[in-house]
Amino acid sequence: MTTRRTRPAPRPPEGTPAPAELAGQARTLLSDAVRIARWAAVERGPGAAGSLPEARRRAAAALGLTPDQVRTGWDRARLSGLIEIHGDTARPGWRLRAWDRDDMAVLRGWVALFDAWSLAHPVPEHLAPTAVAEVVEAVPQLLSLLQLSAGPVHVPALLDLLEQRVAELREERCDPLDAEGGPAAHPAEAEPPAADVPVPVLLDWALQGLASVGALTLGPGQATLTPLGNWAVWVKLEQICVAAQSPAGNIEQSAEDMLRGCARLTPGPARAEYRAWLAARTVSSAVGELLAAARGEDALLRGLAFEALRVVGGPAEAEVRAAAAEPSLRPYALLWIAEYEGADPEEAAEALTREEATWLWVDTAAAVADHGEPQLLLRHLESAVQGTVPALIEEVRAGGHPRTVQVLVALAAAHPDPALAKAVRRAAFQVHTGGV
């Protein structure tokens, strides 16, 4: 048990619509993207997709959209995870399957588009790449000001803040000495001098880009966050706060060390720690690290890694499904998939065959034997699907788990019945020596 106090669940700003209402707004914004994604799902058979330009032309004809609408919808579908591009072929993304039934999947898809606003809105060709990158890096400060203002903000105020932030970034980039005290490189020498960079033009581009994805509304000389934009900025700020307030201080650790640090936490604080650790990383790198930890020899970390993957949710689906092909991860992956698809955690075990359930029982017993008390191992014995200890022994021996001998030895040492303990010990010896 732990006496650590957990951070209370944060609440969105007063007046923020309910998630179902926000999801409805996101569905409206992405309606063309969803139509295109569903068209791609039907047309993805062998030879049907063809090249992307050809697919766009056929989508425009089939859906009654203009080429510009298809291009915009296609980009939004790709950036929001509704479409995945594999070479020159478009395939439906995981979010498309959940679009009508999962409001949070919809909101995560819109936030992915919101994060990629600078890719969804073309950059004027005459602008220097470094100047564009500076403005993209400064946009979070503009969004924070818009949220704190809780209403329209005049463009001159946004321009003042942007110019100040850009000046700070240029000063950092043009530091005459590098970290080791030597002359710093100047990769932007070929670009326009700082005084010639048109910050007002860049601000206009940024505001138009944010408005194009539904984060802002623009009026004469002013900008206002939409309810979706306000909610997204709040989510981002909460992620920063969670990352900064890692409950157990494991945010900078590797996945394996973080999971070990969570091993003695109760489920609530452990989930808070997983969220903090995940918030500080990209989804792909975090999922990769967690699965790498799950492939190790420590069965406890295997189970904890999949608990952390439950916090990741849908973005981990493809990697978890792939992991189901690995024997050591298969039972954990199948349980994860069953719960993700809506099964009650207590009923998810029905997704496992008897052999997979037995393998998982042995793996969990190995974790208990390595890290728990003997009494916990006896309690775990009660969870076996087999009705008797002899039946369990027989199926455990046939399962081929690499820790079978150690688990049987630990079970024999913990069991209070001398006769059963002797039978378990004999089985361990026979597995060790390869006997029948």
Sequence and secondary structure as in RCSB ss.txt:
>XXXX:A:sequence
MTTRRTRPAPRPPEGTPAPAELAGQARTLLSDAVRIARWAAVERGPGAAGSLPEARRRAAAALGLTPDQVRTGWD
RARLSGLIEIHGDTARPGWRLRAWDRDDMAVLRGWVALFDAWSLAHPVPEHLAPTAVAEVVEAVPQLLSLLQLSA
GPVHVPALLDLLEQRVAELREERCDPLDAEGGPAAHPAEAEPPAADVPVPVLLDWALQGLASVGALTLGPGQATL
TPLGNWAVWVKLEQICVAAQSPAGNIEQSAEDMLRGCARLTPGPARAEYRAWLAARTVSSAVGELLAAARGEDAL
LRGLAFEALRVVGGPAEAEVRAAAAEPSLRPYALLWIAEYEGADPEEAAEALTREEATWLWVDTAAAVADHGEPQ
LLLRHLESAVQGTVPALIEEVRAGGHPRTVQVLVALAAAHPDPALAKAVRRAAFQVHTGGV
>XXXX:A:secstr
             TT   HHHHHHHHHHHTHHHHHHHHHHHHT STTTS  HHHHHHHHHHHHT  HHHHHHHHH
HHHHTTSEEEETTEEEE HHHHHTTT HHHHHHHHHHHHHTHHHHS   TTS HHHHHHHHHHHHHHHHHHHHHT
S EEHHHHHHHHHHHHHHHHHHHT SB TTSSB   TTTTS  GGGS HHHHHHHHHHHHHHTTSEEEETTEEEE
 HHHHHHHHHHHHHHHHHHT TTS TTS HHHHHHHHTTS HHHHHHHHHHHHHTS HHHHHHHHHHHHTSS HH
HHHHHHHHHHHH GGGHHHHHHHTTSTTTHHHHHHHHHHHTT  TTTGGGGS HHHHHHHHHHHHHHHHHHS HH
HHHHHHTT SSSSHHHHHHHHHHH  TTHHHHHHHHHHH S HHHHHHHHHHHHHHHHT  
